[in-house]
Amino acid sequence: MDLSDILDQLAEDPQASIDLAEAALWIARDEYPRLDINAYLSRLDGLAHEGRRYLGRTLESKVAGLSSYLFHELGFHGNHQHYYDPRNSYLNEVMDRLTGIPISLSLVTMAVGRRLGMQISGVALPGHFVAMAIEREHRIVFDPFHGGVCLTAADCERLVRQAAGIEMRIEVAELEPASPAAVVTRILNNLKGCYLRRGDFPRAIRVIQRLRQITPRDFVQLRDLGACWMQMGRPGRAIDHLELYLELTPVGEDRETVIKLLNQARSEIAQWN
């Protein structure tokens, strides 16, 4: 199984049972073609083996022990200074450099925790990704980006307000674990944003094409593909994507802007003939 197989599986079934750490490493393989995925999975196994002695018997002590091991003993930490560095979204780089963004650090936490027999899921709060440990009816939400600190409902509301500018009422008991498809899509969207911010359009195109696989009905990706090809001076490659976007979104709010971009692409092609 390769990344295309994983994305196709998640497009068909967002709740498909996959190893999210393995999926994240396959994403990294796009950037690092020689990446040894099995070696990094073995390292996660090793982290779990060493971390077992930190766990207590209650869910609280397990979460506290896991957080102490990962964020204090090993030194995993949030990359506040260079938040938009693409390396923060590649699991191999996060494991090598011990730093990342909320979703990648949550992914490490989930991967190690699950190898220790804990049920840890990701929670996709608007603007900030956190982890949630579940044991029967008991839930503990905690934040790997901030050293594994445990979060109350009020803390979650504050994070959403700060990160996304949204006032949102949150009940911990009602938080839903992010589906595997949602986690993978968020990783890819983060990478897309990083590369667009840097003006690295070839890499942005590569990531957007992956997003097209997992979210084939997210037609905005067609628009963004067309815009990236235009930025690269390839209007011929842009036209099909922009035309299809307009066909599939006849009432899109950005329709006039996309039509102007499409006309620009056609005009540039016409000048070549």
C-alpha positions as a Markdown table, in Angstrom:
| # | Residue | x | y | z |
|---|---|---|---|---|
| 1 | Met | 0.0 | 0.0 | 0.0 |
| 2 | Asp | 1.3 | 3.5 | -0.9 |
| 3 | Leu | 0.0 | 7.0 | -0.3 |
| 4 | Ser | -2.4 | 6.9 | -3.3 |
| 5 | Asp | -4.0 | 3.7 | -2.0 |
| 6 | Ile | -4.4 | 5.3 | 1.5 |
| 7 | Leu | -6.0 | 8.4 | 0.1 |
| 8 | Asp | -8.3 | 6.5 | -2.2 |
| 9 | Gln | -9.4 | 4.3 | 0.8 |
| 10 | Leu | -10.0 | 7.4 | 3.0 |
| 11 | Ala | -11.9 | 9.1 | 0.2 |
| 12 | Glu | -14.3 | 6.1 | 0.1 |
| 13 | Asp | -14.5 | 5.6 | 3.8 |
| 14 | Pro | -13.3 | 8.5 | 6.1 |
| 15 | Gln | -13.4 | 6.2 | 9.1 |
| 16 | Ala | -11.2 | 3.5 | 7.5 |
| 17 | Ser | -8.9 | 1.8 | 9.9 |
| 18 | Ile | -5.4 | 3.0 | 9.0 |
| 19 | Asp | -2.2 | 3.6 | 11.0 |
| 20 | Leu | -2.1 | 7.4 | 11.0 |
| 21 | Ala | 1.6 | 7.5 | 11.7 |
| 22 | Glu | 2.2 | 5.3 | 8.6 |
| 23 | Ala | 0.0 | 7.5 | 6.5 |
| 24 | Ala | 1.8 | 10.6 | 7.7 |
| 25 | Leu | 5.2 | 9.0 | 6.8 |
| 26 | Trp | 3.9 | 8.2 | 3.4 |
| 27 | Ile | 3.0 | 11.9 | 3.0 |
| 28 | Ala | 6.6 | 12.7 | 4.0 |
| 29 | Arg | 7.8 | 10.3 | 1.3 |
| 30 | Asp | 6.6 | 12.7 | -1.3 |
| 31 | Glu | 9.2 | 15.2 | 0.0 |
| 32 | Tyr | 11.8 | 12.7 | 1.1 |
| 33 | Pro | 11.8 | 9.9 | -1.6 |
| 34 | Arg | 14.3 | 7.8 | 0.3 |
| 35 | Leu | 12.5 | 7.9 | 3.6 |
| 36 | Asp | 12.6 | 4.5 | 5.4 |
| 37 | Ile | 9.0 | 4.3 | 6.7 |
| 38 | Asn | 9.5 | 1.1 | 8.6 |
| 39 | Ala | 12.5 | 2.6 | 10.4 |
| 40 | Tyr | 10.4 | 5.4 | 11.7 |
| 41 | Leu | 7.6 | 3.1 | 12.7 |
| 42 | Ser | 10.1 | 1.0 | 14.6 |
| 43 | Arg | 11.3 | 4.1 | 16.4 |
| 44 | Leu | 7.7 | 4.8 | 17.5 |
| 45 | Asp | 7.6 | 1.2 | 18.8 |
| 46 | Gly | 10.8 | 1.9 | 20.7 |
| 47 | Leu | 9.4 | 5.1 | 22.2 |
| 48 | Ala | 6.4 | 3.2 | 23.4 |
| 49 | His | 8.6 | 0.5 | 24.9 |
| 50 | Glu | 10.7 | 3.1 | 26.8 |
| 51 | Gly | 7.7 | 5.1 | 27.8 |
| 52 | Arg | 5.7 | 2.3 | 29.4 |
| 53 | Arg | 7.4 | 2.8 | 32.8 |
| 54 | Tyr | 6.1 | 6.3 | 33.0 |
| 55 | Leu | 2.4 | 5.2 | 33.0 |
| 56 | Gly | 0.3 | 4.8 | 36.1 |
| 57 | Arg | -3.0 | 2.9 | 36.5 |
| 58 | Thr | -5.6 | 5.6 | 36.2 |
| 59 | Leu | -6.3 | 7.5 | 33.0 |
| 60 | Glu | -5.1 | 10.7 | 34.7 |
| 61 | Ser | -1.8 | 9.2 | 35.6 |
| 62 | Lys | -1.4 | 7.6 | 32.2 |
| 63 | Val | -1.9 | 10.9 | 30.4 |
| 64 | Ala | 0.4 | 12.7 | 32.9 |
| 65 | Gly | 3.1 | 10.0 | 32.5 |
| 66 | Leu | 2.9 | 10.0 | 28.7 |
| 67 | Ser | 3.1 | 13.8 | 28.6 |
| 68 | Ser | 6.0 | 13.8 | 31.0 |
| 69 | Tyr | 7.9 | 11.3 | 28.9 |
| 70 | Leu | 7.3 | 12.9 | 25.5 |
| 71 | Phe | 7.4 | 16.6 | 26.4 |
| 72 | His | 9.8 | 16.7 | 29.3 |
| 73 | Glu | 12.0 | 13.7 | 29.2 |
| 74 | Leu | 12.4 | 13.5 | 25.4 |
| 75 | Gly | 11.8 | 17.2 | 24.7 |
| 76 | Phe | 9.1 | 17.3 | 22.1 |
| 77 | His | 7.8 | 20.8 | 21.9 |
| 78 | Gly | 5.8 | 23.2 | 19.8 |
| 79 | Asn | 7.6 | 25.2 | 17.2 |
| 80 | His | 6.3 | 28.7 | 18.1 |
| 81 | Gln | 9.1 | 30.6 | 16.4 |
| 82 | His | 8.9 | 28.9 | 13.0 |
| 83 | Tyr | 5.3 | 27.7 | 13.0 |
| 84 | Tyr | 5.0 | 27.8 | 9.2 |
| 85 | Asp | 8.1 | 25.8 | 8.5 |
| 86 | Pro | 6.9 | 22.8 | 6.3 |
| 87 | Arg | 9.1 | 20.5 | 8.3 |
| 88 | Asn | 6.7 | 20.9 | 11.2 |
| 89 | Ser | 4.2 | 18.8 | 9.2 |
| 90 | Tyr | 6.4 | 16.0 | 8.2 |
| 91 | Leu | 6.4 | 13.3 | 10.8 |
| 92 | Asn | 10.0 | 12.2 | 10.1 |
| 93 | Glu | 11.2 | 15.7 | 10.7 |
| 94 | Val | 9.1 | 16.1 | 13.8 |
| 95 | Met | 10.6 | 12.9 | 15.2 |
| 96 | Asp | 14.2 | 14.0 | 14.3 |
| 97 | Arg | 13.9 | 17.6 | 15.4 |
| 98 | Leu | 11.5 | 17.0 | 18.4 |
| 99 | Thr | 9.4 | 20.0 | 17.3 |
| 100 | Gly | 6.2 | 20.5 | 15.3 |
| 101 | Ile | 2.8 | 22.0 | 15.2 |
| 102 | Pro | -0.3 | 20.9 | 17.1 |
| 103 | Ile | -1.4 | 18.2 | 14.7 |
| 104 | Ser | 2.0 | 16.7 | 14.2 |
| 105 | Leu | 2.8 | 16.6 | 17.9 |
| 106 | Ser | -0.7 | 15.2 | 18.5 |
| 107 | Leu | 0.1 | 12.5 | 15.9 |
| 108 | Val | 3.3 | 11.5 | 17.8 |
| 109 | Thr | 1.3 | 11.4 | 21.0 |
| 110 | Met | -1.5 | 9.3 | 19.5 |
| 111 | Ala | 1.0 | 6.9 | 17.9 |
| 112 | Val | 3.0 | 6.3 | 21.0 |
| 113 | Gly | -0.1 | 6.2 | 23.2 |
| 114 | Arg | -1.9 | 3.6 | 21.1 |
| 115 | Arg | 1.2 | 1.5 | 21.1 |
| 116 | Leu | 1.0 | 1.6 | 24.9 |
| 117 | Gly | -2.6 | 0.4 | 24.7 |
| 118 | Met | -4.2 | 3.8 | 25.3 |
| 119 | Gln | -7.1 | 5.0 | 23.3 |
| 120 | Ile | -6.0 | 8.5 | 22.1 |
| 121 | Ser | -7.7 | 10.3 | 19.3 |
| 122 | Gly | -7.2 | 13.7 | 17.7 |
| 123 | Val | -9.7 | 16.5 | 18.1 |
| 124 | Ala | -9.8 | 19.1 | 15.4 |
| 125 | Leu | -10.8 | 22.2 | 17.2 |
| 126 | Pro | -11.1 | 25.2 | 14.9 |
| 127 | Gly | -7.6 | 26.6 | 14.5 |
| 128 | His | -5.9 | 24.2 | 17.0 |
| 129 | Phe | -5.5 | 20.4 | 17.1 |
| 130 | Val | -5.5 | 18.6 | 20.4 |
| 131 | Ala | -5.5 | 15.1 | 21.7 |
| 132 | Met | -8.1 | 13.2 | 23.7 |
| 133 | Ala | -7.6 | 10.1 | 25.8 |
| 134 | Ile | -10.7 | 8.0 | 26.4 |
| 135 | Glu | -11.2 | 5.2 | 28.9 |
| 136 | Arg | -14.8 | 4.0 | 29.1 |
| 137 | Glu | -16.9 | 7.1 | 29.8 |
| 138 | His | -13.9 | 9.1 | 31.0 |
| 139 | Arg | -12.3 | 11.7 | 28.7 |
| 140 | Ile | -9.2 | 13.8 | 29.1 |
| 141 | Val | -8.4 | 16.5 | 26.6 |
| 142 | Phe | -4.7 | 17.6 | 26.5 |
| 143 | Asp | -2.5 | 19.8 | 24.3 |
| 144 | Pro | 0.7 | 18.3 | 22.9 |
| 145 | Phe | 1.7 | 21.7 | 21.4 |
| 146 | His | 1.8 | 23.2 | 24.9 |
| 147 | Gly | 3.6 | 20.4 | 26.7 |
| 148 | Gly | 0.7 | 18.1 | 27.2 |
| 149 | Val | -1.2 | 20.4 | 29.5 |
| 150 | Cys | -4.7 | 19.1 | 30.3 |
| 151 | Leu | -7.6 | 21.2 | 29.1 |
| 152 | Thr | -11.0 | 22.0 | 30.5 |
| 153 | Ala | -13.9 | 22.9 | 28.3 |
| 154 | Ala | -13.2 | 26.6 | 29.1 |
| 155 | Asp | -9.6 | 26.1 | 28.1 |
| 156 | Cys | -10.7 | 24.6 | 24.7 |
| 157 | Glu | -13.1 | 27.6 | 24.2 |
| 158 | Arg | -10.2 | 30.0 | 24.9 |
| 159 | Leu | -7.9 | 28.2 | 22.4 |
| 160 | Val | -10.6 | 28.4 | 19.7 |
| 161 | Arg | -11.1 | 32.1 | 20.5 |
| 162 | Gln | -7.4 | 32.8 | 20.3 |
| 163 | Ala | -6.6 | 30.6 | 17.3 |
| 164 | Ala | -9.7 | 31.1 | 15.1 |
| 165 | Gly | -11.4 | 34.2 | 16.5 |
| 166 | Ile | -14.5 | 32.1 | 17.1 |
| 167 | Glu | -16.8 | 32.1 | 20.2 |
| 168 | Met | -17.7 | 28.5 | 20.6 |
| 169 | Arg | -19.5 | 26.6 | 23.4 |
| 170 | Ile | -17.6 | 23.3 | 24.1 |
| 171 | Glu | -18.5 | 20.3 | 26.2 |
| 172 | Val | -15.7 | 17.8 | 26.6 |
| 173 | Ala | -18.2 | 14.9 | 26.7 |
| 174 | Glu | -19.5 | 16.0 | 23.3 |
| 175 | Leu | -16.2 | 16.4 | 21.5 |
| 176 | Glu | -15.9 | 14.0 | 18.5 |
| 177 | Pro | -12.6 | 12.3 | 17.6 |
| 178 | Ala | -11.4 | 13.4 | 14.2 |
| 179 | Ser | -11.8 | 10.8 | 11.5 |
| 180 | Pro | -8.6 | 9.4 | 9.9 |
| 181 | Ala | -9.6 | 11.2 | 6.7 |
| 182 | Ala | -10.0 | 14.5 | 8.6 |
| 183 | Val | -6.5 | 14.1 | 10.2 |
| 184 | Val | -4.8 | 13.3 | 6.9 |
| 185 | Thr | -6.7 | 16.2 | 5.1 |
| 186 | Arg | -5.6 | 18.6 | 7.8 |
| 187 | Ile | -2.0 | 17.6 | 7.5 |
| 188 | Leu | -2.1 | 18.2 | 3.7 |
| 189 | Asn | -3.9 | 21.5 | 4.1 |
| 190 | Asn | -1.3 | 22.7 | 6.5 |
| 191 | Leu | 1.4 | 21.8 | 4.0 |
| 192 | Lys | -0.5 | 23.5 | 1.2 |
| 193 | Gly | -0.7 | 26.6 | 3.3 |
| 194 | Cys | 3.0 | 26.5 | 4.1 |
| 195 | Tyr | 4.0 | 26.2 | 0.5 |
| 196 | Leu | 1.6 | 28.9 | -0.7 |
| 197 | Arg | 2.9 | 31.2 | 1.9 |
| 198 | Arg | 6.4 | 30.6 | 0.7 |
| 199 | Gly | 5.5 | 30.9 | -3.0 |
| 200 | Asp | 6.7 | 27.4 | -3.6 |
| 201 | Phe | 4.1 | 26.6 | -6.2 |
| 202 | Pro | 5.6 | 23.2 | -7.5 |
| 203 | Arg | 5.3 | 21.8 | -4.0 |
| 204 | Ala | 1.9 | 23.4 | -3.4 |
| 205 | Ile | 0.7 | 21.7 | -6.6 |
| 206 | Arg | 2.0 | 18.3 | -5.5 |
| 207 | Val | 0.1 | 18.7 | -2.2 |
| 208 | Ile | -3.1 | 20.0 | -3.8 |
| 209 | Gln | -3.1 | 17.0 | -6.1 |
| 210 | Arg | -3.0 | 14.8 | -3.0 |
| 211 | Leu | -5.9 | 16.8 | -1.6 |
| 212 | Arg | -7.8 | 16.1 | -4.8 |
| 213 | Gln | -7.4 | 12.4 | -4.1 |
| 214 | Ile | -8.7 | 12.4 | -0.6 |
| 215 | Thr | -11.4 | 15.2 | -1.1 |
| 216 | Pro | -12.5 | 14.8 | -4.7 |
| 217 | Arg | -15.6 | 16.9 | -4.1 |
| 218 | Asp | -13.6 | 19.8 | -2.6 |
| 219 | Phe | -13.7 | 21.8 | -5.9 |
| 220 | Val | -11.8 | 24.7 | -4.4 |
| 221 | Gln | -8.7 | 22.5 | -4.9 |
| 222 | Leu | -9.3 | 22.8 | -8.7 |
| 223 | Arg | -9.3 | 26.6 | -8.5 |
| 224 | Asp | -6.1 | 26.6 | -6.5 |
| 225 | Leu | -4.4 | 24.2 | -8.9 |
| 226 | Gly | -5.3 | 26.5 | -11.7 |
| 227 | Ala | -4.0 | 29.5 | -9.8 |
| 228 | Cys | -0.7 | 27.8 | -9.0 |
| 229 | Trp | -0.1 | 26.8 | -12.6 |
| 230 | Met | -0.7 | 30.4 | -13.5 |
| 231 | Gln | 1.8 | 31.5 | -10.9 |
| 232 | Met | 4.3 | 29.1 | -12.6 |
| 233 | Gly | 3.7 | 30.6 | -16.0 |
| 234 | Arg | 1.9 | 27.5 | -17.3 |
| 235 | Pro | -1.5 | 28.9 | -18.4 |
| 236 | Gly | -2.1 | 25.8 | -20.6 |
| 237 | Arg | -2.1 | 23.6 | -17.5 |
| 238 | Ala | -4.3 | 26.1 | -15.6 |
| 239 | Ile | -7.2 | 26.3 | -18.1 |
| 240 | Asp | -8.7 | 22.8 | -17.6 |
| 241 | His | -8.7 | 23.2 | -13.8 |
| 242 | Leu | -10.3 | 26.6 | -13.9 |
| 243 | Glu | -12.9 | 25.6 | -16.5 |
| 244 | Leu | -13.9 | 22.6 | -14.5 |
| 245 | Tyr | -14.1 | 24.6 | -11.3 |
| 246 | Leu | -16.5 | 27.1 | -12.9 |
| 247 | Glu | -18.5 | 24.2 | -14.3 |
| 248 | Leu | -18.9 | 22.5 | -10.9 |
| 249 | Thr | -19.5 | 25.7 | -8.9 |
| 250 | Pro | -21.9 | 27.8 | -11.0 |
| 251 | Val | -22.8 | 30.0 | -8.0 |
| 252 | Gly | -19.4 | 30.4 | -6.3 |
| 253 | Glu | -18.7 | 33.7 | -4.6 |
| 254 | Asp | -15.4 | 33.9 | -6.4 |
| 255 | Arg | -16.8 | 33.2 | -9.8 |
| 256 | Glu | -15.9 | 36.6 | -11.3 |
| 257 | Thr | -12.3 | 36.4 | -10.0 |
| 258 | Val | -11.9 | 32.9 | -11.5 |
| 259 | Ile | -13.4 | 34.0 | -14.8 |
| 260 | Lys | -10.8 | 36.8 | -15.0 |
| 261 | Leu | -8.0 | 34.4 | -14.2 |
| 262 | Leu | -9.3 | 32.0 | -16.9 |
| 263 | Asn | -9.5 | 34.8 | -19.5 |
| 264 | Gln | -6.0 | 35.8 | -18.6 |
| 265 | Ala | -4.8 | 32.2 | -19.1 |
| 266 | Arg | -6.6 | 32.0 | -22.5 |
| 267 | Ser | -5.1 | 35.4 | -23.5 |
| 268 | Glu | -1.6 | 34.3 | -22.7 |
| 269 | Ile | -2.1 | 31.1 | -24.7 |
| 270 | Ala | -3.5 | 33.1 | -27.7 |
| 271 | Gln | -0.3 | 35.3 | -27.7 |
| 272 | Trp | 1.8 | 32.2 | -28.3 |
| 273 | Asn | -0.1 | 31.3 | -31.5 |
